[in-house]
Amino acid sequence: MEEGDGTGTFTDETWAIWEPLIEAVRPRGKTPPHDLRRTIAAIFWRHENGAKWRSIPAELGPWWRAAQLFIRWAKLGVWGRLLTLVRTNREWRSE
């Protein structure tokens, strides 16, 4: 997933896989599509590093935006739907 800068930003190839899955389950509204890639990268970075929200690198956007999105989606069950979709998507299975 990383491009080598250590921030956990999605490569174009990786984002091409994740974007349609995320678009299939995300609620429409508050998060503009152009901010989604960076915000999701910030959430993934935080969880991969076991860091506090405020430790998210500035180049991944405001930490509070990532925290708000994560919490809002958790309450709406988006992460569970995404996990189910990833598990059932053939492209993610190792054959």
Number of C-alpha atoms within 10 A of each C-alpha: 16 13 11 9 7 10 20 22 23 19 12 11 9 12 16 11 12 16 14 10 17 21 13 12 17 16 13 9 7 7 13 9 13 8 12 16 17 19 24 21 22 30 20 20 23 22 12 10 12 10 11 11 18 13 13 23 16 11 10 21 15 16 19 13 17 24 19 11 17 19 13 13 16 12 10 13 13 18 17 13 16 18 14 11 16 16 12 11 11 10 10 11 9 5 5
